[in-house]
Every structure is written in structure tokens, then in C-alpha cells.
């Protein structure tokens, strides 16, 4: 789990230090305050120490994640930084792992003055703002031109597509039976979606479908005798499967969670931090409560979550559904600009934040509605 991140002279950040909760973290702020840039820096640092990407070329990772002008590492150095001064990313993790990465505007590589990568971190996940399932067929097609794909999408999209295509080791029903924690989250998610997504690869093409149905607990005859046991089974509706692209975008976004849980690329306690940039984008507000319930349940099972949002409904559902008696913990981080620099204020209650762009905008709307109801008096 990521405990602390320090950014110096990187992108929008002159000098920023942020302490993360091991459970859920919500980053808020006006457009242009660097929420996505913050998540990406944390993702790069986490991936650099993961069991999958240790030893990867960090200069290429930074450029493929941030996509700076000309794919030049030096362009990630904050504008106005003195020539020769370093941009730095310093990260500390709960297991004692540490990373210090630095480079200048003239650098071609990333220097690592300090790196302690053992034990290796679980691989992190980054869910970008745009929904990915509808893009998956094109990105992973055998006929796709990789150079063109890399010009269009930064590596957060490509990394996620790789995770989605990992073949599942076990049937979901077998995992539900052996792991009640998984069953509690996965079954609830599938039933709320009223079906489940599936992926397959055939002849270099990705086949995606949505199967309507739900999980039901049924009696299952034991293979040894006539005893029976209760087992969760997916019961498909009579309607045929439909193309995943025909599902609503908000449903597809939640479907990404379902698929990552199903193939164990999202596995609380084993995989790394889940980063999610604006999960509310194109999602019906009715789905917000379900999304928050799922994220809280994941965090109760050991999953660290760091997300950025502009949405008051999402913020309020977290406030209403948090159960501190079950160990829930949410830390809010508000980014704002002061004297040309991005600063952060963190609190365990979003109402304690001095600069809260979401709540302030909601209050402005409420004030305008009161004025209108009073006839402008």
C-alpha cells in the first residue's frame, strides 16, 4: 500500500507531499489542479516496484503514461524550474519499500538514488476516465497498428487492456465457493448489473458479450453420496447474450470491475493499489451507490483505493455509507492553486476542507435555487 508520495518540480507540482489512507482516498479539486497527474505519478511509482514491472525503463513509463510534448522526459519538469534542478517522485509503501526517482529537463533517463523493492508490490491497477471495454476489440486486435494505438492512448489504457485479457485461472463459481470475500463482492456486483460480461480471444480477435442473469443459491448434489450442499450458481435469463458494446457505458464501467475480479487481476490483499480517475463519468447517478458499496467492500478486504472525482453525489454516498465500526476509513485530499502553486489539504471529513470545489459548487447551486424561489428578493 502506498503510504506517502512527494512530488517536486513535476508537471504542475512544485513541492507536494501527501499521506494516503490504507483504505480509500478521494482526490478532489478544480480542473487544472493536477488530480490526474497526481494519480499517474502514484501509479508509475507503484508499478515500478511491482512484481510485474520491476526493472522497466522508467523514462519510457513516464512518457507513455503522461504523454508529454514530443514524448520528451524533460517536458515533465515543471515550467519555471531552474535549469539543472531535478523533478522528483518519492514514494513510501507500507511494507517498507521506497522509491526515489529524479530527472532534469535535459535528462534522457530517470535516476534512482534510492530504491528498495523487496518484497515486491502487487501489481497496481489504473482505471482511466474513458470506459475501456468498447475500445478493447480495436486495441487488442491482431490487425491493429501498435504505433498508432500508442499515439492515441496513453499506457493507462493499454495496461488495463492487458489486465482484462488475462485468462481466468478458475471458474467464478469455484472462487465464490472457496472465497466468501470474493463471493460477497462479485455476486452483488453481477446481480446489480443483472448479468455478467465475458471476454474471449479467437483468431486474434476479441469477443465480448453480456449475458443477462443473476447468481442464485441452489442445492447442489454432492458427488460422493446423496447429500446436498448450497452453492451459488449463475442462472442465465432466457434472452440471448448481447454484444458488450450494446450495454450502457456506465454498466460497462462497472463491468470492468467484474471482469478484473473474475480473472483475479483485482484481488484484495494480493494485488496493488486501485487507481480510478473520475469513475462517475457517463455513469447514471443511480449506480453511484452501488459503486461506493463495492469500493467500500473491497477496502474492507484489504484493497487500497485512490480515486479522483468531480461528483458531489459520489462524494456524498461515501459520506453516508462509511461504517467506521467495520474499519472503514476515507481520507479526502483537496488540491487547490495558491500563488501559482498547487497545494493539498487532507482530512477524514470532506466538510473540514477549506477548499472543496465540489461542495462549494453544490452550495452555489443551492443558493441560486433559494434566490429563485424567493423571486430574486
HELIX and SHEET records of a PDB file:
HELIX    1   1 UNK A   35  UNK A   48  1                                  14    
HELIX    2   2 UNK A   58  UNK A   66  1                                   9    
HELIX    3   3 UNK A   69  UNK A   71  5                                   3    
HELIX    4   4 UNK A   73  UNK A   76  5                                   4    
HELIX    5   5 UNK A  133  UNK A  139  1                                   7    
HELIX    6   6 UNK A  146  UNK A  152  1                                   7    
HELIX    7   7 UNK A  155  UNK A  164  1                                  10    
HELIX    8   8 UNK A  172  UNK A  178  1                                   7    
HELIX    9   9 UNK A  180  UNK A  193  1                                  14    
HELIX   10  10 UNK A  244  UNK A  246  5                                   3    
HELIX   11  11 UNK A  249  UNK A  262  1                                  14    
HELIX   12  12 UNK A  285  UNK A  287  5                                   3    
HELIX   13  13 UNK A  288  UNK A  300  1                                  13    
HELIX   14  14 UNK A  312  UNK A  321  1                                  10    
HELIX   15  15 UNK A  324  UNK A  326  5                                   3    
HELIX   16  16 UNK A  350  UNK A  352  5                                   3    
HELIX   17  17 UNK A  357  UNK A  373  1                                  17    
SHEET    1   A 5 UNK A  13  UNK A  19  0                                        
SHEET    2   A 5 UNK A   2  UNK A  10 -1                                        
SHEET    3   A 5 UNK A  87  UNK A  93 -1                                        
SHEET    4   A 5 UNK A  98  UNK A 103 -1                                        
SHEET    5   A 5 UNK A 111  UNK A 116 -1                                        
SHEET    1   B 6 UNK A 125  UNK A 127  0                                        
SHEET    2   B 6 UNK A 274  UNK A 277  1                                        
SHEET    3   B 6 UNK A 305  UNK A 308  1                                        
SHEET    4   B 6 UNK A  24  UNK A  29  1                                        
SHEET    5   B 6 UNK A 330  UNK A 338  1                                        
SHEET    6   B 6 UNK A 341  UNK A 347 -1                                        
SHEET    1   C 3 UNK A 195  UNK A 202  0                                        
SHEET    2   C 3 UNK A 205  UNK A 221 -1                                        
SHEET    3   C 3 UNK A 228  UNK A 236 -1                                        
SHEET    1   D 3 UNK A 195  UNK A 202  0                                        
SHEET    2   D 3 UNK A 205  UNK A 221 -1                                        
SHEET    3   D 3 UNK A 242  UNK A 243 -1                                        
END                                                                             
